[in-house]
Every structure is written in structure tokens, then in C-alpha cells.
Amino acid sequence: MLLMLLSLFTLALPVRAEDTRQENNTQVIQAFTSQEKDDSASLEDQTKHLVMFVMGVPLLILLLVTGGLGIAMGVYGKQVFVAHMVCAGLSMTLAIAHAVVGVVWFYPF
């Protein structure tokens, strides 16, 4: 009889633990989804857009210069390989930084 009561008690414990875990999981998820934005800690969307624009303008200029230097080398035979590679490296660096900032700030909408 004691063995039977003990087995019933041990069978009931995991069910309660799973229910508690499920409740804890939902509480954690709700805590993340219902967080209010702290205005002092986060940048405003307008400032974020301005930073992205300020990064985007030099990126476009560098891309045009890199393309122009590549055309000058390929079509006209100018010796601007080093300048072309420097501009290409700067373009790639700025493009990666621009993409990372965009994903971090704007991906979750």
C-alpha cells in the first residue's frame, strides 16, 4: 500500500514540474515582448535614419569612385590599381558596417 502511494506521488511530480516550466517559459517570453522602450537609453528612429544616411552617402560615393577607377584601368589603361583597391577596401568595410547597423537597428522592426 505504501509502495502504491509512493508511486502515485512520484508520478504526479513531473507533471507539476512541466507545468511550472511552461509557466516560467511564457513569463520569460512575455517579459521580453512587453518591455517598454526606455527613451533615454535608445536612439530615436529619426536619429537612426540620419546615421544610416550619413553612412550611406559616403558608401555610394566610394562605390562610384571605385567603379570609375576600375573603368579607367580596364578601358583607358590608366595605372590606378592601388587607388582602386584602396577604394574597394573602404567600400567593403563601410558596406559591412552599414549592413550590420541596419540589421541590428531595424531588423525586428
C-alpha positions in Angstrom: 0.0 0.0 0.0 2.8 2.4 0.9 4.6 1.5 -2.3 1.5 2.2 -4.3 1.0 5.7 -2.7 4.7 6.4 -3.2 4.5 5.5 -6.9 1.4 7.8 -7.4 3.2 10.6 -5.6 6.3 10.3 -7.8 4.2 10.2 -11.0 2.4 13.4 -10.1 5.7 15.4 -9.5 6.9 15.6 -13.1 3.6 16.9 -14.3 3.7 19.7 -11.9 7.3 20.5 -12.8 6.4 20.6 -16.5 3.5 22.9 -15.8 5.8 25.2 -13.8 8.4 25.2 -16.6 5.8 26.1 -19.1 4.5 28.9 -17.0 8.1 30.1 -16.5 8.8 30.0 -20.2 5.7 32.0 -21.0 6.6 34.6 -18.3 10.1 35.0 -19.8 8.8 35.4 -23.3 6.2 37.9 -22.1 8.9 39.8 -20.2 10.9 40.2 -23.4 7.9 41.1 -25.7 6.3 43.5 -23.3 9.4 45.5 -22.5 8.8 49.2 -22.8 11.4 51.2 -24.7 13.4 53.5 -22.5 13.7 56.8 -24.3 16.9 57.8 -22.6 18.7 54.5 -23.4 17.7 54.1 -27.1 18.1 56.3 -30.0 15.1 57.8 -31.7 14.2 56.4 -35.1 14.9 59.8 -36.7 18.5 59.7 -35.4 18.9 56.1 -36.5 17.8 57.1 -40.0 20.2 60.0 -40.0 23.1 57.8 -39.0 22.2 55.3 -41.8 22.0 58.2 -44.3 25.4 59.6 -43.2 26.9 56.2 -43.6 25.1 55.6 -46.9 26.2 58.7 -48.7 30.0 58.1 -48.5 29.3 54.4 -49.4 27.7 55.4 -52.6 30.4 57.9 -53.4 33.1 55.3 -52.7 31.3 52.8 -54.9 31.1 55.3 -57.8 34.8 56.2 -57.4 35.8 52.5 -57.3 33.8 51.8 -60.4 35.3 54.9 -62.1 38.8 53.8 -61.3 38.0 50.2 -62.5 36.7 51.6 -65.8 39.8 53.9 -66.1 42.0 50.8 -65.6 40.1 48.5 -67.9 39.1 50.8 -70.7 41.7 53.5 -70.8 44.7 51.6 -69.4 45.4 54.0 -66.5 47.7 52.9 -63.7 45.3 53.4 -60.8 45.3 49.9 -59.4 46.3 50.8 -55.8 43.8 53.6 -55.6 41.1 51.3 -57.0 41.9 48.6 -54.4 42.0 51.1 -51.5 38.6 52.5 -52.5 37.3 48.9 -52.9 38.5 48.0 -49.4 37.0 51.1 -47.9 33.7 50.5 -49.8 33.5 46.9 -48.5 34.3 48.0 -44.9 31.7 50.7 -45.0 29.1 48.4 -46.7 29.6 45.7 -44.0 29.3 48.3 -41.2 26.2 49.8 -42.9 24.6 46.3 -43.2 25.4 45.4 -39.6 23.9 48.6 -38.2 20.9 48.3 -40.4 20.2 44.7 -39.2 20.8 45.5 -35.6 18.6 48.6 -35.5 15.9 47.8 -38.0 15.5 44.0 -38.4 12.9 43.4 -35.6 11.0 46.4 -36.9 
